[in-house]
Amino acid sequence: MLPLAIIGVLLFAALLTIILRNNRLAKGITMVALAVGAVLSVMLITQTAGGHYITFTALTPPLNIALKVGSLEAFMAALFSIIGFMIVWASCSMIEHDVEEKKIPLYYFMINVLLATLCGVVFFDNLINV
């Protein structure tokens, strides 16, 4: 399921960046995770083209986990992922000057969590799950 894979890749990258605490490794992990998220989002656009929906439901309301992904949701996820990738790429040269050396992995952690949360808000059908 591509929507869950996108969110999972970003959250896993966030976890790795905060555990490893290495600036170069955190930057590389974040760049790879955002690139993978962008590619998966573009693949999601092709799967939902023509009005097709991807749905996944577990449990019963109000505690249900419901994903409903259509063309608009897939486009928004791709937009978030691509813009996030460009932001991190542009900030690679400036981050050493603006942020303390020991807080750089925290910056990349927050970028990954932010993008995973944005994709989660777009994908999930109700706000209880987010």
N, CA and C atoms as an extended XYZ file, in Angstrom:
390
Properties=species:S:1:pos:R:3:atomname:S:1:resname:S:1:resid:I:1 pbc="F F F"
N         0.858       -1.177        0.000 N   MET     1
C         0.000        0.000        0.000 CA  MET     1
C         0.898        1.232        0.000 C   MET     1
N         0.861        1.963       -1.087 N   LEU     2
C         1.767        3.096       -1.269 CA  LEU     2
C         1.582        4.230       -0.257 C   LEU     2
N         0.366        4.623        0.105 N   PRO     3
C         0.252        5.706        1.086 CA  PRO     3
C         0.919        5.378        2.419 C   PRO     3
N         0.734        4.158        2.884 N   LEU     4
C         1.385        3.766        4.132 CA  LEU     4
C         2.898        3.662        3.966 C   LEU     4
N         3.353        3.266        2.791 N   ALA     5
C         4.786        3.177        2.536 CA  ALA     5
C         5.436        4.555        2.561 C   ALA     5
N         4.762        5.550        2.006 N   ILE     6
C         5.299        6.915        2.007 CA  ILE     6
C         5.465        7.416        3.435 C   ILE     6
N         4.414        7.269        4.227 N   ILE     7
C         4.463        7.721        5.616 CA  ILE     7
C         5.488        6.910        6.402 C   ILE     7
N         5.531        5.600        6.174 N   GLY     8
C         6.471        4.742        6.881 CA  GLY     8
C         7.920        5.061        6.570 C   GLY     8
N         8.239        5.335        5.306 N   VAL     9
C         9.612        5.674        4.925 CA  VAL     9
C        10.047        6.965        5.610 C   VAL     9
N         9.172        7.962        5.623 N   LEU    10
C         9.523        9.242        6.243 CA  LEU    10
C         9.688        9.111        7.758 C   LEU    10
N         8.808        8.354        8.396 N   LEU    11
C         8.939        8.182        9.849 CA  LEU    11
C        10.154        7.341       10.218 C   LEU    11
N        10.457        6.343        9.411 N   PHE    12
C        11.655        5.531        9.658 CA  PHE    12
C        12.923        6.374        9.495 C   PHE    12
N        12.936        7.235        8.484 N   ALA    13
C        14.078        8.130        8.294 CA  ALA    13
C        14.209        9.094        9.467 C   ALA    13
N        13.084        9.574        9.981 N   ALA    14
C        13.121       10.470       11.144 CA  ALA    14
C        13.708        9.741       12.343 C   ALA    14
N        13.299        8.515       12.543 N   LEU    15
C        13.812        7.731       13.657 CA  LEU    15
C        15.322        7.491       13.518 C   LEU    15
N        15.756        7.163       12.308 N   LEU    16
C        17.187        6.931       12.092 CA  LEU    16
C        18.011        8.193       12.318 C   LEU    16
N        17.517        9.333       11.866 N   THR    17
C        18.294       10.568       12.024 CA  THR    17
C        18.454       10.949       13.482 C   THR    17
N        17.445       10.715       14.292 N   ILE    18
C        17.539       11.100       15.698 CA  ILE    18
C        18.357       10.077       16.494 C   ILE    18
N        18.371        8.815       16.063 N   ILE    19
C        19.146        7.798       16.772 CA  ILE    19
C        20.635        7.914       16.437 C   ILE    19
N        20.963        8.100       15.161 N   LEU    20
C        22.366        8.077       14.742 CA  LEU    20
C        23.130        9.345       15.124 C   LEU    20
N        22.482       10.487       15.116 N   ARG    21
C        23.098       11.764       15.537 CA  ARG    21
C        24.380       12.101       14.775 C   ARG    21
N        24.413       11.789       13.496 N   ASN    22
C        25.538       12.138       12.648 CA  ASN    22
C        25.012       13.095       11.585 C   ASN    22
N        25.635       14.262       11.449 N   ASN    23
C        25.115       15.296       10.559 CA  ASN    23
C        25.082       14.859        9.094 C   ASN    23
N        26.178       14.326        8.605 N   ARG    24
C        26.226       13.910        7.197 CA  ARG    24
C        25.281       12.750        6.933 C   ARG    24
N        25.206       11.814        7.866 N   LEU    25
C        24.317       10.667        7.719 CA  LEU    25
C        22.854       11.101        7.773 C   LEU    25
N        22.545       12.038        8.658 N   ALA    26
C        21.171       12.542        8.770 CA  ALA    26
C        20.734       13.225        7.480 C   ALA    26
N        21.648       14.006        6.894 N   LYS    27
C        21.339       14.679        5.636 CA  LYS    27
C        21.109       13.657        4.525 C   LYS    27
N        21.980       12.655        4.451 N   GLY    28
C        21.846       11.631        3.413 CA  GLY    28
C        20.587       10.803        3.567 C   GLY    28
N        20.287       10.408        4.793 N   ILE    29
C        19.076        9.619        5.040 CA  ILE    29
C        17.834       10.425        4.677 C   ILE    29
N        17.833       11.702        5.044 N   THR    30
C        16.680       12.548        4.740 CA  THR    30
C        16.512       12.738        3.239 C   THR    30
N        17.613       12.971        2.540 N   MET    31
C        17.529       13.154        1.086 CA  MET    31
C        17.011       11.890        0.402 C   MET    31
N        17.503       10.739        0.829 N   VAL    32
C        17.052        9.478        0.229 CA  VAL    32
C        15.579        9.237        0.548 C   VAL    32
N        15.175        9.477        1.797 N   ALA    33
C        13.780        9.251        2.189 CA  ALA    33
C        12.836       10.171        1.416 C   ALA    33
N        13.232       11.432        1.246 N   LEU    34
C        12.375       12.354        0.503 CA  LEU    34
C        12.330       12.004       -0.984 C   LEU    34
N        13.435       11.536       -1.530 N   ALA    35
C        13.432       11.111       -2.933 CA  ALA    35
C        12.544        9.881       -3.119 C   ALA    35
N        12.649        8.928       -2.199 N   VAL    36
C        11.799        7.735       -2.272 CA  VAL    36
C        10.325        8.130       -2.100 C   VAL    36
N        10.057        9.032       -1.166 N   GLY    37
C         8.683        9.508       -0.978 CA  GLY    37
C         8.139       10.201       -2.211 C   GLY    37
N         8.980       10.989       -2.880 N   ALA    38
C         8.540       11.666       -4.107 CA  ALA    38
C         8.257       10.664       -5.216 C   ALA    38
N         9.124        9.669       -5.361 N   VAL    39
C         8.913        8.648       -6.399 CA  VAL    39
C         7.642        7.846       -6.105 C   VAL    39
N         7.450        7.461       -4.847 N   LEU    40
C         6.240        6.714       -4.486 CA  LEU    40
C         4.988        7.562       -4.681 C   LEU    40
N         5.086        8.858       -4.434 N   SER    41
C         3.938        9.743       -4.630 CA  SER    41
C         3.590        9.862       -6.109 C   SER    41
N         4.606        9.945       -6.951 N   VAL    42
C         4.343        9.994       -8.398 CA  VAL    42
C         3.745        8.670       -8.868 C   VAL    42
N         4.235        7.559       -8.327 N   MET    43
C         3.627        6.266       -8.654 CA  MET    43
C         2.175        6.218       -8.203 C   MET    43
N         1.887        6.842       -7.064 N   LEU    44
C         0.517        6.890       -6.555 CA  LEU    44
C        -0.387        7.696       -7.478 C   LEU    44
N         0.156        8.747       -8.069 N   ILE    45
C        -0.627        9.534       -9.037 CA  ILE    45
C        -1.034        8.669      -10.211 C   ILE    45
N        -0.111        7.851      -10.704 N   THR    46
C        -0.436        7.006      -11.856 CA  THR    46
C        -1.456        5.926      -11.489 C   THR    46
N        -1.423        5.455      -10.232 N   GLN    47
C        -2.383        4.430       -9.814 CA  GLN    47
C        -3.778        4.991       -9.621 C   GLN    47
N        -3.882        6.264       -9.244 N   THR    48
C        -5.202        6.847       -8.980 CA  THR    48
C        -5.718        7.670      -10.150 C   THR    48
N        -5.029        7.663      -11.283 N   ALA    49
C        -5.470        8.434      -12.445 CA  ALA    49
C        -6.797        7.883      -12.960 C   ALA    49
N        -7.608        8.769      -13.455 N   GLY    50
C        -8.884        8.356      -14.015 CA  GLY    50
C        -9.974        8.160      -12.985 C   GLY    50
N        -9.830        8.716      -11.811 N   GLY    51
C       -10.881        8.654      -10.801 CA  GLY    51
C       -10.871        7.416       -9.936 C   GLY    51
N        -9.832        6.621       -9.982 N   HIS    52
C        -9.736        5.438       -9.131 CA  HIS    52
C        -9.358        5.852       -7.713 C   HIS    52
N        -9.898        5.149       -6.751 N   TYR    53
C        -9.591        5.405       -5.352 CA  TYR    53
C        -8.923        4.193       -4.741 C   TYR    53
N        -7.984        4.445       -3.859 N   ILE    54
C        -7.376        3.383       -3.063 CA  ILE    54
C        -7.933        3.544       -1.661 C   ILE    54
N        -8.612        2.529       -1.173 N   THR    55
C        -9.187        2.619        0.167 CA  THR    55
C        -8.677        1.465        1.022 C   THR    55
N        -8.539        1.750        2.279 N   PHE    56
C        -8.122        0.745        3.254 CA  PHE    56
C        -8.851        1.084        4.542 C   PHE    56
N        -9.603        0.148        5.077 N   THR    57
C       -10.356        0.400        6.300 CA  THR    57
C       -10.154       -0.768        7.255 C   THR    57
N        -9.897       -0.429        8.496 N   ALA    58
C        -9.770       -1.429        9.552 CA  ALA    58
C       -10.542       -0.937       10.763 C   ALA    58
N       -11.076       -1.847       11.533 N   LEU    59
C       -11.881       -1.556       12.725 CA  LEU    59
C       -13.194       -0.882       12.338 C   LEU    59
N       -13.939       -0.465       13.332 N   THR    60
C       -15.226        0.183       13.083 CA  THR    60
C       -15.192        1.602       13.627 C   THR    60
N       -16.040        2.488       13.098 N   PRO    61
C       -16.059        3.872       13.590 CA  PRO    61
C       -16.404        3.911       15.065 C   PRO    61
N       -15.952        4.839       15.826 N   PRO    62
C       -15.148        6.018       15.514 CA  PRO    62
C       -13.655        5.762       15.604 C   PRO    62
N       -13.227        4.548       15.873 N   LEU    63
C       -11.806        4.243       15.998 CA  LEU    63
C       -11.235        3.598       14.746 C   LEU    63
N       -11.871        3.841       13.615 N   ASN    64
C       -11.428        3.178       12.394 CA  ASN    64
C       -10.173        3.833       11.832 C   ASN    64
N        -9.447        3.052       11.086 N   ILE    65
C        -8.308        3.545       10.334 CA  ILE    65
C        -8.730        3.491        8.878 C   ILE    65
N        -8.937        4.645        8.289 N   ALA    66
C        -9.440        4.687        6.925 CA  ALA    66
C        -8.541        5.554        6.059 C   ALA    66
N        -8.008        4.969        5.032 N   LEU    67
C        -7.249        5.693        4.025 CA  LEU    67
C        -8.107        5.802        2.780 C   LEU    67
N        -8.211        6.997        2.242 N   LYS    68
C        -8.918        7.176        0.987 CA  LYS    68
C        -8.059        8.088        0.125 C   LYS    68
N        -7.473        7.512       -0.900 N   VAL    69
C        -6.551        8.255       -1.736 CA  VAL    69
C        -7.083        8.306       -3.155 C   VAL    69
N        -7.317        9.509       -3.620 N   GLY    70
C        -7.730        9.744       -4.997 CA  GLY    70
C        -6.671       10.555       -5.718 C   GLY    70
N        -7.049       11.114       -6.828 N   SER    71
C        -6.095       11.876       -7.634 CA  SER    71
C        -5.611       13.127       -6.913 C   SER    71
N        -6.523       13.835       -6.242 N   LEU    72
C        -6.143       15.059       -5.543 CA  LEU    72
C        -5.194       14.773       -4.381 C   LEU    72
N        -5.494       13.739       -3.611 N   GLU    73
C        -4.635       13.373       -2.488 CA  GLU    73
C        -3.241       12.958       -2.966 C   GLU    73
N        -3.199       12.190       -4.048 N   ALA    74
C        -1.917       11.757       -4.598 CA  ALA    74
C        -1.120       12.949       -5.117 C   ALA    74
N        -1.806       13.892       -5.760 N   PHE    75
C        -1.122       15.088       -6.251 CA  PHE    75
C        -0.567       15.913       -5.093 C   PHE    75
N        -1.348       16.063       -4.024 N   MET    76
C        -0.885       16.842       -2.870 CA  MET    76
C         0.315       16.176       -2.203 C   MET    76
N         0.301       14.860       -2.094 N   ALA    77
C         1.435       14.142       -1.498 CA  ALA    77
C         2.688       14.313       -2.362 C   ALA    77
N         2.521       14.240       -3.677 N   ALA    78
C         3.664       14.440       -4.567 CA  ALA    78
C         4.185       15.865       -4.459 C   ALA    78
N         3.284       16.815       -4.363 N   LEU    79
C         3.681       18.213       -4.217 CA  LEU    79
C         4.459       18.427       -2.923 C   LEU    79
N         3.945       17.893       -1.805 N   PHE    80
C         4.642       18.006       -0.521 CA  PHE    80
C         6.013       17.345       -0.581 C   PHE    80
N         6.086       16.161       -1.161 N   SER    81
C         7.343       15.420       -1.205 CA  SER    81
C         8.380       16.117       -2.076 C   SER    81
N         7.968       16.589       -3.224 N   ILE    82
C         8.910       17.238       -4.141 CA  ILE    82
C         9.384       18.573       -3.568 C   ILE    82
N         8.472       19.361       -3.014 N   ILE    83
C         8.871       20.640       -2.412 CA  ILE    83
C         9.740       20.393       -1.186 C   ILE    83
N         9.413       19.389       -0.385 N   GLY    84
C        10.254       19.050        0.759 CA  GLY    84
C        11.651       18.651        0.341 C   GLY    84
N        11.753       17.870       -0.728 N   PHE    85
C        13.068       17.480       -1.246 CA  PHE    85
C        13.855       18.705       -1.687 C   PHE    85
N        13.208       19.631       -2.379 N   MET    86
C        13.899       20.835       -2.837 CA  MET    86
C        14.319       21.726       -1.665 C   MET    86
N        13.491       21.789       -0.622 N   ILE    87
C        13.844       22.576        0.562 CA  ILE    87
C        15.082       22.005        1.244 C   ILE    87
N        15.106       20.699        1.417 N   VAL    88
C        16.259       20.080        2.075 CA  VAL    88
C        17.505       20.212        1.209 C   VAL    88
N        17.353       20.067       -0.085 N   TRP    89
C        18.487       20.213       -0.986 CA  TRP    89
C        19.047       21.638       -0.922 C   TRP    89
N        18.163       22.626       -0.915 N   ALA    90
C        18.613       24.019       -0.845 CA  ALA    90
C        19.229       24.356        0.511 C   ALA    90
N        18.743       23.722        1.558 N   SER    91
C        19.246       24.042        2.895 CA  SER    91
C        20.543       23.316        3.242 C   SER    91
N        20.969       22.387        2.402 N   CYS    92
C        22.189       21.621        2.708 CA  CYS    92
C        23.407       22.512        2.869 C   CYS    92
N        23.520       23.537        2.065 N   SER    93
C        24.704       24.391        2.150 CA  SER    93
C        24.582       25.444        3.249 C   SER    93
N        23.362       25.786        3.631 N   MET    94
C        23.171       26.859        4.606 CA  MET    94
C        22.962       26.366        6.030 C   MET    94
N        22.685       25.093        6.214 N   ILE    95
C        22.294       24.592        7.519 CA  ILE    95
C        23.430       24.694        8.537 C   ILE    95
N        24.668       24.538        8.093 N   GLU    96
C        25.793       24.612        9.029 CA  GLU    96
C        25.961       26.019        9.613 C   GLU    96
N        25.552       27.049        8.863 N   HIS    97
C        25.690       28.426        9.328 CA  HIS    97
C        24.527       28.856       10.216 C   HIS    97
N        23.346       28.283       10.007 N   ASP    98
C        22.153       28.742       10.701 CA  ASP    98
C        21.821       27.954       11.957 C   ASP    98
N        22.217       26.704       12.020 N   VAL    99
C        21.848       25.834       13.134 CA  VAL    99
C        23.121       25.347       13.825 C   VAL    99
N        23.035       25.202       15.137 N   GLU   100
C        24.184       24.666       15.876 CA  GLU   100
C        24.524       23.262       15.373 C   GLU   100
N        25.792       22.935       15.478 N   GLU   101
C        26.291       21.649       14.956 CA  GLU   101
C        25.564       20.448       15.558 C   GLU   101
N        25.306       20.479       16.850 N   LYS   102
C        24.683       19.322       17.498 CA  LYS   102
C        23.177       19.227       17.248 C   LYS   102
N        22.566       20.286       16.712 N   LYS   103
C        21.120       20.279       16.476 CA  LYS   103
C        20.742       20.018       15.022 C   LYS   103
N        21.702       19.786       14.177 N   ILE   104
C        21.407       19.526       12.763 CA  ILE   104
C        20.593       18.238       12.571 C   ILE   104
N        20.912       17.118       13.260 N   PRO   105
C        20.048       15.936       13.114 CA  PRO   105
C        18.613       16.190       13.583 C   PRO   105
N        18.439       17.053       14.572 N   LEU   106
C        17.092       17.402       15.017 CA  LEU   106
C        16.325       18.143       13.926 C   LEU   106
N        17.015       18.986       13.187 N   TYR   107
C        16.396       19.690       12.053 CA  TYR   107
C        15.884       18.691       11.020 C   TYR   107
N        16.710       17.733       10.649 N   TYR   108
C        16.296       16.732        9.662 CA  TYR   108
C        15.201       15.820       10.220 C   TYR   108
N        15.253       15.532       11.495 N   PHE   109
C        14.179       14.773       12.145 CA  PHE   109
C        12.845       15.512       12.009 C   PHE   109
N        12.874       16.809       12.291 N   MET   110
C        11.631       17.588       12.219 CA  MET   110
C        11.107       17.716       10.794 C   MET   110
N        11.997       17.808        9.816 N   ILE   111
C        11.569       17.861        8.408 CA  ILE   111
C        10.868       16.556        8.026 C   ILE   111
N        11.444       15.427        8.406 N   ASN   112
C        10.837       14.131        8.089 CA  ASN   112
C         9.486       13.959        8.771 C   ASN   112
N         9.400       14.335       10.044 N   VAL   113
C         8.129       14.207       10.769 CA  VAL   113
C         7.080       15.147       10.178 C   VAL   113
N         7.500       16.367        9.815 N   LEU   114
C         6.568       17.318        9.207 CA  LEU   114
C         5.978       16.766        7.920 C   LEU   114
N         6.814       16.233        7.040 N   LEU   115
C         6.311       15.718        5.772 CA  LEU   115
C         5.484       14.446        5.951 C   LEU   115
N         5.860       13.603        6.896 N   ALA   116
C         5.040       12.421        7.177 CA  ALA   116
C         3.673       12.833        7.711 C   ALA   116
N         3.643       13.840        8.556 N   THR   117
C         2.377       14.321        9.100 CA  THR   117
C         1.517       14.973        8.020 C   THR   117
N         2.127       15.755        7.147 N   LEU   118
C         1.373       16.364        6.052 CA  LEU   118
C         0.754       15.295        5.150 C   LEU   118
N         1.535       14.279        4.832 N   CYS   119
C         0.987       13.192        4.009 CA  CYS   119
C        -0.095       12.430        4.766 C   CYS   119
N         0.077       12.249        6.074 N   GLY   120
C        -0.939       11.576        6.880 CA  GLY   120
C        -2.250       12.338        6.908 C   GLY   120
N        -2.175       13.654        7.035 N   VAL   121
C        -3.398       14.472        7.035 CA  VAL   121
C        -4.096       14.377        5.686 C   VAL   121
N        -3.316       14.328        4.617 N   VAL   122
C        -3.915       14.226        3.285 CA  VAL   122
C        -4.537       12.846        3.065 C   VAL   122
N        -3.860       11.780        3.495 N   PHE   123
C        -4.307       10.428        3.184 CA  PHE   123
C        -5.431        9.919        4.073 C   PHE   123
N        -5.369       10.177        5.376 N   PHE   124
C        -6.341        9.586        6.277 CA  PHE   124
C        -7.692       10.255        6.144 C   PHE   124
N        -8.736        9.457        6.300 N   ASP   125
C       -10.094        9.924        6.061 CA  ASP   125
C       -10.658       10.725        7.227 C   ASP   125
N       -10.159       10.526        8.425 N   ASN   126
C       -10.632       11.311        9.567 CA  ASN   126
C        -9.454       11.748       10.426 C   ASN   126
N        -9.638       12.784       11.200 N   LEU   127
C        -8.541       13.372       11.955 CA  LEU   127
C        -8.232       12.624       13.233 C   LEU   127
N        -9.052       11.660       13.640 N   ILE   128
C        -8.763       10.876       14.843 CA  ILE   128
C        -7.500       10.055       14.628 C   ILE   128
N        -7.262        9.601       13.397 N   ASN   129
C        -6.120        8.740       13.092 CA  ASN   129
C        -4.813        9.482       13.000 C   ASN   129
N        -4.856       10.781       12.803 N   VAL   130
C        -3.624       11.558       12.601 CA  VAL   130
C        -3.008       11.864       13.874 C   VAL   130
